[in-house]
Amino acid sequence: MTTTSKSSTNPTTESGPVAPTNPLLTFLQQLQETALKILGPKNFDPKLYVDLSLKTNLSTAQDAFNRLPWTENGTVSSTEFDIFMKSYLNGAEDDLVYTEPVDFSLEPEGFLLAVENPAMREWALEVHFLWKNLCRRVAGGVLESPEKHTLIPLPHPVMIPGSRFREVYYWDSYWVIRGLLASKMHETAKGIVANLISLVDEFGFVLNGARTYYCNRSQPPLLSSMVYDIYIRTDDMDLAKESLPALVKEHEFWISGVHSVMIRDAQGHNHSLSRYYAMWNEPRPESSTFNKETVSKLLNDSEKQHLYRELASAAETGWDFSTRWMRNPYDLTTFATTSIIPVDLNSFILKMELDIAFLANVTGDSTTAVQFLEAAQARKWAMNAIFWNEEMGQWLDYWLRDGTTCKEEGYTWEASNQNMNAFASNFIPLWIELFYSDGPLVEKVMQSFQSSGLLRAAGIATSLTNTGQQWDFPNGWAPLQHMIVEGLVRSGSKEARSLAEDIAVRWIKTNYIAYKKSGAMHEKYNVEKYGEFGGGGEYKPQTGFGWSNGVALAFLEEFGWPQDLKINCQ
């Protein structure tokens, strides 16, 4: 394995696994490139074209495409292209059709009983109603002819995030499920878990999303958290038993192969931790035009392949994109995702280990329970040794900067390799029981968080660096608000709960005000200004929106909303 040294920005060689692609995806990317030439970059969304499906078989469509009257510069007229597209391609929306959730009701029994304010309750019911808008099932044509579609057929109804995201996404689904549980929609939540387990059964891991172009990477691993939370609400023993094999399989994916890194701490102890590492070294099909522009500054093909892998790996983190993954926050060619051991990923895997131990215990598998409790304790020790910064009171991402050190030999920990910048992810370990159950630790981390600068008027900022990347300042994202708030609440500290409620109220207010202004829930929000949605990144801000809906409902379930609590931004 090759890694970069402190003095270099890119390696000279590229190696690592690459997932196979398929002929349909190759063809759709040809259409994507042609459309870009015809339409130009303004208002062009490359994802649209790889979400299309065929009306005919692939060879017929390819022959017709090749027979188009091409000009010398390799394009065709917009009229000819439109005729071809209408004749041979279905719309991007056609693979999934609306379906009403089987357990939806307009006002479920016991729904958010602690929300006493009439205006807030009315809004909460409107957010609850959005589950009907986002629920889909796979169209019959996908099941009959999967080779004509990039959508991966799933057995149960799905909840999409919204707008351009027309398929299931992995980590989004956790907060969708948290909202569904608040909405008393247990069967829909179980169906989502069953869908994701089917992906583990087929591919060995949960894909980033349910499209063939996502087969080269996963996303933050939260499947065990979904199973655990549903089990706690429903006592569904069948769910616990049926989920365990897939959870164990997914755990192996994240702790082995290219995801696994060995680090020797300051005391000479070896620790195994995990990183993100996509199985891809080409442009991401759903963002290929953006990726090609990013790598265009590089001359060496090997360097380009390496940067493509780093970009795909950054997409695997869920934080696509952020200065967190870059050596130089203002140079997109300096992505180094695979050289970073992330705090949050290892927190999620630690939680996975605790969840598997719990589920194994309740289903009578004591051997597995003991095995995963031991793994959890080892990971906690590793996280404290490698990530924890006592002076800052935070867990910090660790950068691998040992030149060409081989993975088998491991890396040696150096304090200077911790990323000292403030990110919301530095506080994600608080979400995990082995950390939030430590009272003195919670107090120290809480003080660090309050002085970090991340808590703003309308919620928690993702970072403190404003670069135009969507996972940077001033954007705030629902998952990060939720994990930090819930960790504070679960600590049992009155002071921590008070801080958590303050954050939740700020977040609910900005969601509410933005909804009243725009008529929509948004993917992300500007935490500097109440009621302003976020921006930046590769695409226009999206609405819908699965995880924002889920966190809003989860916060209202946890804290309620008193009759006399004002909803405006004052």
N, C-alpha and C positions, 0 to 999 in steps of 0.2 A: 504494500500500500504506500502511496506517495502522499505526503502532506507538504504544505508550504512552510518555508522558514520565515523567521522574523523579517528578513531583508527582502523577501520577494512577495509579489502580489498574486502570482499565478504559477502553478507547477509547469514543468516542461513535458510531463507525460500524463496520459489519462488512462485509467484502468478502473475496472469495477463492473458489476453485473448490469446488463441491459435487457429489459423485458422485451419480448417480441411485439411487433405491431401487426396490423392486418391490412389486406389490400383495400378494403373499403375506406379505412382511415387515410391511407395514402392518397386515394382518389379525392376524398373530401378536402384534403389539404390543397390539392391542385385547384379545386373550385375556389377555395379560400384565397389563394394567391391571385387567381384570375379576377375575382371580385374586387380585391384590393387595387389592382391595376385599373379597373374600370371605374370604381367608385371613389378612389382616393382614401386617405387615412381618416378624414373627418367623418365622424359618426359611424365608423366601421368597427364592428365587433367580430373578431375572428372566431369566437366561440360559436356564433350562430351557425357557421357553415359545417362544423364538425358535429353539430347536433341534428343535422338533416338526415333523412332516410331515403332509400331508393324506392321508386315505383316499379322499376323493372329489375332484372338481375344486373349484376355489376358489369359484366362484359358488354351488355347492350348499351348501358349508360356510357361506358368508356368509349365505345365505338362512335356513338353519337357526339360525344364531346370532342373526339379527335377529328370528326368531320366538319366541325364548325369552321366558318370562313375566317381563319386566323390572319392577322396582319403580320408584317415583317417583324414588328417589335413584340410579337407573342401575345397579342390580345385580340379581343373580338368586340363588336359593337355591343352596347348595353342592351339593345333590342334583341339581338340574336341570343345573348346570354340569358336574358329574362325568359325567352321562349323555351330555351333548353331547360332552364331550372324548373319551370312550371310543368314541362312535359315529363321530366325524369326524376324529380325530387319532391318529397313531401315536406310540409312545413315542420319547423323545429318543435312546434307545440303538439304535433300529432301523435307522438309516441306514448304520451300519457293523457288520459282522459279524466275529467272530473268525476269524483264519486263521493257520496256523503259517508262520513265515518259512521260505523254501525252503532257507536255508543255516544253520538252527539245529541245533546238536548239544548234547547235555547237557554235554560237556566238550571243547571244540574243541582240536584239536592245537596245541600251543604256547601255550595260554592262560595268561597271567600266570605265566610260569615263575619269576620272581623273588619270588613270594609263597610264602615257605617256611613261615610259621606256619600250622599246620593249621586253627585256628579262623578265621583271616582268610581262608584259601583257601576254606573251606566257605561263609563268608558271601559271598565274591566270586562263587562259583558260584550262590548264591541270587539275587544281584543280576543276574547274567547271565541266569538263568532268567526274570526279569521281562520280557525282550523278548517271550517267548511271550504273556505276559498283556496286553501293550500293542499287539500287532500286530493290525491290522484290514485289511479290504478293503471297498470301497464295495459296498453291497447292490445287488442287481439292480434294485430298484424306483427307486433314485436315477438309474440309467442310463436306465431306460425312461421315466421321467416326471420329469425334473429340475425342471420348473416347480412340483412339489408339495413341494419340499425347499429348505431353506436351505443344506444341505451342497453344496459344489461337488464334482462327481465327479472323481476323480483316477485315472489309468490303472494305478498300481501299488499294492501293499500299503503301508500307512502305519503309523507309530508315533505313537500319541497320547501326550500328557503323562500323562494319568490323571485319574480322578474326574470333575469337572464339565467338564473339557476333553476333549471327545469328538471332536475334529478335529485336523488337523495345524496346528501353529504354526510360524511362520517361524524365529525365532532359536533356539527350543528345539531345532530339528532339527539345528543344528550340533553341539551337545553329545550329542544322541542318536547322531549319526553317529560322534563320537569314541568313544563307548562301543561301538558296533557294530564299529568297526575293532578295538578291543581284544578283542572277542568273535569276531573273524575272520569277520564277517558282511558281506562286501564287496558281495554282490549286493543285499541289503536296503538297504544304504547308497546304492548307485547308484540304486535305485528311488526313494528319497526325493528325490534330486537331480532325477531325471527328472520327478517330480511337481511340484516347485517350478519347474522350467523350463517346464512346461506352463502354469503360472500367469503367468509372464512373457510367454509367447507370446500368451495370451488377454487379459491385462489391461495389459501393459506394465511390470509390476513384480510382486514377490512380495507377496501379501496378508499382512496380519497373521496371518490364519488362513484355513482353507479353508471359509469360510462367506460367503454373499452379504452379510451385514451387515458384513463386514470389507473390502468393496470400496473403502472410502473412505480406507484407510491401509495402510501397510506396517509393518515392524518393523526393528530393527537389521539392516543388510544383510550377511549372512554366506554367501550362496550361493557366492561365489567361494572362500571358505575351505573349504567342503564339497568342492567340485570339486578344489581343490588337494590337500587331505589324502588324498582317495581316490586321486588320480593318483599321489601319492608312494608309496602302499602297493601300488598295482596296476599301474602303468605302462600304464593303459588309454588308449591314444591316441585311440580312438574317443570316449571320454568327454570328453577335452580338446577335440577338434575340434567335437563336437556342442554343447558347453556355451558356447563362446566367443561366438556371436551373442547369446545370452540375457544373458550377463554384460555385454557391451558395451551392450546395450539397458537393462539395469538401471542401469548406471553413469550413463547419460544421464538417467534418471529422477531420480537423486539430485543431479546437478550442475546442473540446469536449472530454469526456472520458479520456483515458490514456494519450492523447497528451497534455491535459490542466494542467497547474500548476498555483497555486495562490501564489504570493509572496507579502509580506508587506514591503514597502520601509522604508528608514530611517526616513521619516516624518510620518509614520503610515498609508500610503495609500496602499490599496490592488490593485494589478495588475495581470491580467491574461495573461500569456505567454504560448508558446507551445514548446514541445520537440519532439524528435524522440522516437518512442516506437514500436518495431515490435511485431506482434502477433504470436510469435514463441518462443519455448524453447527447440528446438532440433537442431542438426547440419543442416546448410543450405544445401539442397540437391546438389546444384551446386558446393559446396566446402566442402562436408562433411568430406572427409579425412583430410583436413587441420584443420577443426574445432575440430574433435576428437583428433587430436594430441595436439591442444592448451589446451583442457580441461583435458588432461590425467594426468596432475599434481594434479588435484583436486580429493579428495576421496569421498566427499559427493555428492550424486545424486542431491540434491537440489541446491547445489552450481554450479554443472555442468549445470543444466537447466538454472540457472540465467545467467551464462556466455554465454551460447548459445543465450539467448535473447539479451544480450549486443552486441554480435557479429552481430546478425541479425539487430539490431537497428543501429549499426555502418554502415552496408550496406545500410540501409535506408537513411542515411545522404548523400550518394554519395561519401563520403570520406572513402572508405574501402581499406586500413586502415590508421590511423594516430595517432600519440602521443596525438593529441587533445582529444581523447576519453579515454585516459589511465591515471590511477593514477601514475603508474610507467612506463616511456617510454620504458623500456627495459624488461618489464614483461607482456606478452600477456594475462595473467590471470587477469590483473587489468583493463580490459575494463569496463567502467562505463557510457556508452552512455546515458542511461535513467536517470542518475543523473545530466545531463548537460542541461542547457537551452541555446541553440545555437543562436548566433547573426544572422547568415545567414538565418536560418529557419524562424525566426521572421521577418527578412527583406522581405523574399519571401511572407510571409502571409500578411504583411503590403502592399506590392505591389499588392497582390491579392485583398485586400480590396479596394485599389485605382482603380484598373482596373475594378472591378465589379461596383463600383460607376460610373465610366466613361461610361461603356457600358450600364448600366441601364439608365443613363441620356440621352444618344443618342437614346435609344430605347423608351424613354418616360415613364420609370418607376421611377418617382421621389421619391416614397416612399423607394424603395430599394436603390436608390442613396444616400439619406440622411442617411439611416441606416448604410451603409458601409463607408461613410465619417466619421461618428461618431466613428465607430469601428476603422478606421485608425488613427484618432486623439488619441484615447485611447491607441492604440498599440505604437504609437510614444512616448507618455508620458511614457509608461511602459519601452520601450527600453532605453530611456534616464535615467530613474530612476534606472534600474537594470544593464544595460550593460555599460553605458557611464563612462569613466574614464577621468576626466578633466585633470589630471596631465599628462597622457600619450597621450591624444588626440585621443583615439581609443575607439571602443566598444568592450567589452571583454565578452566572454562566462561566464556564471554564473553556479557554481557548487552547487548542493543541498547537504548539509552536516548536516541535522538536525536529524540524527538518525531515529527514527521511527515515526516522525511527519506525521500525516495523511494528505492526500491531501485536505480534507474538511477544515482542520484548516489552511492550508497554511504554507508557510515558511517565516522566517524573514530574510531580507536582511542583509548581513554582507560584508563589503568591502573586507575582506580576502578571500571570496569565489569567487572573480573574478579571472579568469585565466590570469595571467600577461604575459604569453608567446606570442610572435609575431606569428600570423597566418595571411595569406592573408584574411581570413574570417573576421578579425577585421575591415576591410575597406569596406565590402560589403554594409553597409547602404548607402554609397555614391551613390549607383546605384538607390536609391529611391528618388523621387522628393521632398518629405517632408524634406529630408536632403540636397540634392545637391542644392536646391534653397536657402539655407542659406549661404550667401557669407562668413561671418566671420568664420562659422563652417568649410566650405570647406577649407579655408586657413589654419586653425589649423590642420585639419586632413591631409591635403597635406604635411605639414611640418613634422608631425608625421610619415607619410608613408615614406618620403624621408630619415628619420633618423632611420627607423626601421630595416634596414639591409635586407629587403625582396627583394628590387630591385637589381637584379644581371645583369651580362653582357648580358644575352639573355632573360630576362623577369623577372616576379615576382615569387619568390620561394613560395611554399605552406606553409612551416614553416622554422624555423632555426635549427631544430634538425634532424640529419642524423641517422636514425635507420634502414634503409632498408625497411621501409614501403613506399608504393608508393605515399601516400599523405603526404609526408614529404620532407625535403631538400635532394637532390638538385632538385627535380622534380618541374616543372611548368606545369600547366594545362590550356588549352584554356579558359574554362569558367571563371576562376578567373581573367585572363588577361582582358577578355572582359568586365566583370561587373565593374571592377575598372576603366578601361580606359573610358568606356561609361559614368560612373558617373562623372568623371572629365570633360569630354567634355560637358555634359549637364549642368554643373554648370554655363557655360557662361564666366568663368574667363579665360583670356588670358594665365595666368601662368599655370592654370590647364590644359588647352588644350595643351600647349607646353609640359608639363610632359606626358600627355596622348599620344601624338604623338611619343614622345621618346620611351615610353614603346611599342607602337604598332610597331614601326620600328624595335626594337630589336627582337620582337616576330616574325614578318614576315620574317626577315633575317634568324633566326634559323630554321624556317619551310622550307624556300626556300633552304637553304644550305643542310639540312638533306634530303630533297626530291631529290636534285641533286646527293647526295652521295648514297642514298639507293633506289631511284625510288618509294618512298612511303611517304604518310603522316602518322604521328605517333600519338598514343593516348596521349602521354605526352613527355615532353622534359626536358633535363638537362639544367637548366638555368645558370649553371656555364660555359658552353662551347657552342659556336655557332655550330649548326648543329649536336648536339648529342641528341639522343632520350633518354628518361628516363627509369628507371628500378625499381626493387624492387617489393615487394608484393607477391601475391599468384600465379601469372601466368607470362608467358613470355610477354615481351612488344608486343603490338598489333599494327597492321597497318590498314589503311582504309581511313581516319578515320573521321567519321561524324562530331563531334564537332570541331575538328581541322580544317577541311575544311571550316566549316561555319564561324569560327572566322577569319580565314585568309581572306576570301572574304569580311566579314563585315568590317574588318579594312581597306582593300583596297578601299572599297566603301566610307568609312568615310574620309580617309586621302589622297587617291590617291597614286601615286608614281611618282615624277618628273623625267623628262628625265635624269637629271644629278645626281640623287641620287644613289650612289654606292650600290650594293647589297652584296658585300663581307663583311666579319666580321670586317674589319678595321674601 
